[in-house]
């Protein structure tokens, strides 16, 4: 018996080494993270020195510093190394991401970037940052969302990013989103987000078709709340953890929304567009594998306006064409993943 337990301890120790038992996965909408260059064929003129917003080098580097401050401080009470994986949206190109990961506040973490150019009319994309010593990327791909207006013309929007890799040996699939906005009204634009949900669902079903126990994390600015039909019906994601059916996904951020919390203030209340949703495999704690522990919205005071009519709202970079010098109109959301290190009641090391 002693020999058996000893071998189990040694075996598990070799798997885990000295690696962290707690990892953070986060998502953040960066609110118009543009460079200052007018790119041909892209509607980004307003974010240039000559544009309506008078976007210049000083404002750009302030934005870089601000975003890096958020990433540097998010979740450090859970893991001092911060987020191991972080989905991002609303940045213009790879260049601004290169500047971001090279910022002094987070440079030592050595974040690597996964990014594809999307055909979005404004030139904004989605991306994934990760720490390669913890997350080993196996495969990446970009998936186009094809939607059309009433005249049948294609509306060019953000692609969906799929990244598969090993988090300390545990295979996880990440789908990063930025679904179509509510521009023109929530009801009239609803079909576009429903189509985005169907694309995400198709990616989930494709992965599940190969591995029914696959660990999948969907995250992004969905421009809908957890109770909207795009999420509940077309993505089939729900916040009732104990009552999930076979094909349903668990909406971790939906639990926060049910409590009245959100990531985006609007007319005196909070929307929760920045969602993190995952497959049921994260709800089971197995030896050596990561499982879902908790969900959070990162809401420190420095991300909020401290005075005036909109005190307590997000401190934005711009309101209209008026420069406010803040961070973003969205708050980040994140989840804590933990790894089980016990065997039949005995701690492995």
N, C-alpha and C positions, 0 to 999 in steps of 0.2 A: 504493500500500500504506500509506504514511504517513497519507494522508488518511482511508482506511478505518478504521485503528486509532484515529486521533484522534476520528473521529465516534463510534465505539463507546464510547470513554472518556467523551466529553461526554454521550452519551445515557445511559449507566449512571450517571454522576455526577448527572445531573438526577433520575434515579429515586431514587437513594439519598440524595442531599443529604449532610448530616452525621449522619444517623441511625445508631443502633447496629447493629452486625453481630451482636450477641449479645442474645437476649431470654430471659427466664425465665418459665415457666408453672408454677404451683404449685397444690397442693391441701392444705387443712387442715381437720380436724374440730375444732371449737372447744370441744367438751365442755360441753354445757348452758349456752350463752350466753343466759341469760334476763335480762329486766328484773326489777324487784321488784314489779310490779303483778299482781294476781290477775285474769286475763282470763276473762270469762264464757264458758262453753262449751268451755274448754280445760283440760286436766288439768295445770295448772302451779302448783298451790297450794303444793307443797313449796318452790318457789323464790320465796317471799315472806317478809317479816319474821316472820310468824306461823306459817309452815310448818315442817316437820320440819328443814329445813336452815338455818333462821334467816337466809335470804338477805337482806342489807340493802344500803343504798346504798354503804357503805364497801367491802364485798366486791365489789359490782358494778363500781365504778370501778377496783378493783385488777385485776379480770378484764379490763377494757378496756385498762388499761396493759400488762398482760402480753401480750395478743394482739397489740397494736400493736408491742410490742418484738420479737416473733417475725417479724412481717411486715417490720419495718424492717430486720432483720439478715439475713433469709434470702437467700442467693445473692449478697450484695453483692460477694463476691470475683470474681464473673463479670460483674456489671453493677452499678455503684454506685447505680442507680435502683431496684434490686430487681425484684420480679416485675411484669411488664407486665399479666399476667392471673392471677387467683387464684380458684379455686373454693373455696367454703366450705360447710360444713354444720353442723347442730346449733345454729342460732341461732333465737331466738323470733320476731323480727319485723324490719321495716325500721328501727324506731327504734334498736335496739341497733347496727345496722350504721352508721347515721348517726353515732352516738357514736364508733364505732370509727374511721371514716375521718377524723373530726375530731380524733382524738388527736394530741398534739404530735409523737409519734415519726414519724408518717407523713402528717400533714396536708399538708405541702409537696408531696407526690407528686400530690395532687389526684385520688385514686381516685374513680371513679364506681361506682354500684351498680346491679346488675340483680337484682331480687328479686320473687318472687311468693309470696303466702300459700298454703301447702299445707294440705290437710285433715287432716294428721297429728293423732292423738289427743292428743299432748303439745304440739302447736302449734309444732313445730320445722320449719325449712325448709332449702332450699339457696339459694345465691346466687353471684354472680360479681362480683368487683371488677376494674376495669380502668383503665388510664391512657389517657384519651381522645386525648392528643396522639400516641400510638403505635398504639392500636387503635381503629378507627372502626367502631362498631356499626351493622349494617345491619338486623338483624331479631332479635327474641327471642320465645320461646314457652314455655309450660309444659305438660307432658304428664302426665296422671294415670295412676297405676298402679292398676289395679283387681284386687284380690285378695280372696278370701273365706275364711272359716273353715269348719270342718267342718259347721256348720249352715247355710251359705250366706249368712251375714251379711257385709257388706263390712267389711274391715279398712282403716281410713283411715290412710294413710301418706304419705310424701313424694312430691311430683311430681318429674319429671325436667325440668331446665332446658336448653333449647337456645338457644344464642346464636351468631349468624353475623356476622362482621365482617372488616375488612381490617387485617391487621397490617403496617403500612407498605406497603400495597398488595397484600399476599398474603392471599387469602381463606381463612379458617379457620373451621370449625364446632366449637363447644365443647358437650359434653353433660355436665352436672354432676349427680352422683348421690348419693343416700344410701339404699342398698338396705335392705330390711327386716332387722331384727336377728335374732340367734340366740336370742332370748328363748323359753324353753320347750324349748330343745334344738336343736342344729344340724340333726339329721335331720328333726325334725318341722317346722321352719321352712324347710327347704331349698326346697320348692316355691315359696315366696314370692319368694326371691331368683332362682330360675330364671325366674319370671315377669318380674321386674325386668330381668333380662338380655335376655329376649326383647323387652321394650319398647325398651331401648337399641339392640338389634340392628335392630329395625324402623325406628328413626330413622336409623340408619346406612344401611340399605338404601334408604330413601326418598331420602336425600341422594345416594347413589351412583347411584340410578336416573336422576337429572338430570345428574350429573357423575361419571363413573366414576373420575376422577382427583382427586376432592375430598379436601381435607385435613381430617380429623376427629380431634378429641381428646376422648376419653372419660375423665373423671376423677371420683373420688369415693370415699367410704367404702362399699365393696361388702359389708361384713360377711362376706366370703369371701376366701380366699386365691387366688392366681393358678392354683393347681392344682385348685381346686374346679370341679365340673361347670357351675355357673352361668357361670363365666368361660370355661372351655375349650370347652364344648360349645354352650351357648345363645348366648353372645356371640361365640364362635369367635375367641378371642384367645389368642395363644401367644407364648412367649419365645424360640423358635428362629428367630432373625432370617433366617438363610440358607436356611430351608426353608419359608417361608411360601407357602401356596397362594393361588389367585386371590382367594377371598372372605375370607381370614383377616386378622385384625388383629394388630398387633404389641404385645405387652404389655411395655413398657419396664421397669416395676417387677417384672415376673416374673423378669427377669434377676437382680435383687437378691435376690428370694426364693430363687432357686436357690442363691445364695451364703450363705443362712442369715440374711439381714438382714430387718428388719421395722419396722413403725411402731407396733405395739401389743403390749406384753408380756403374757404369760398363762402362769402356772404354769411359769415357768422357761424359756420359749421365746418366740419372736417371731412373731406373725401379721403379714401384710402386707395389711391390708384397704384401705389408702389407695393406690389404684392409678391409674396413668396409662397409657392404652392409646390407640393411634392407627392411622390408616390407613397403608398402605404408601407413599403418596406422600411421606411425611416421610423415607423412607429413601433417597431419591434427591436428590442435590445438583444443583440447576439454577441457572443464572445468575439472580440477582435474587429467588430464592425461599428461604424458610426450610426447613431440614432438621434432623432430629434429630441432636444431638451427644452428649449424655450424660444419665444419670438419677441422681438423688441422693435420699437421705433426710436431712433436716435434723436433726442430732442433737448440738447443742452441750450442754455440761455443764449449763448453766442450765435446760435442760428436763428434767433427770433428777434423781432423788433421790440425795443425796450420802452418805447414811449409813443405817444400820439394815438390817433384814431385806430390804427391797426396794431396796437401793442399786443404781443403774443402771437402775431402772425409770422410766417417765415420771412426772414430778411433777404429780400431778393436783390439780384444784381441790377435789374431795371424794373421800373413800373412804367409801362408804355415806353416812351423815349427818354424818360427821366432816370438818370443814373443814380442808384441808391448805394452802390458799392458793397452789396451784401454777398451772400453765398449762393442760394438757389431758392426757387419758389417751392421746392419739394424738400421733405425730410427723408433721410435714408431709413430703410428697414433692414433688419438682419435677424438671422436665426443662430442659435447655438447648437452645434453638434457635439455629442460626447461619444466616447468609445467605452464599451463595457470591458472591465478588466477583472472580472470575478469568475470563479468556476466552482459551482456547487457550494457557494457561500464562502469560499476562500479567496482572498485577494491574491492575484498572481504575482505581484511584486510591488 
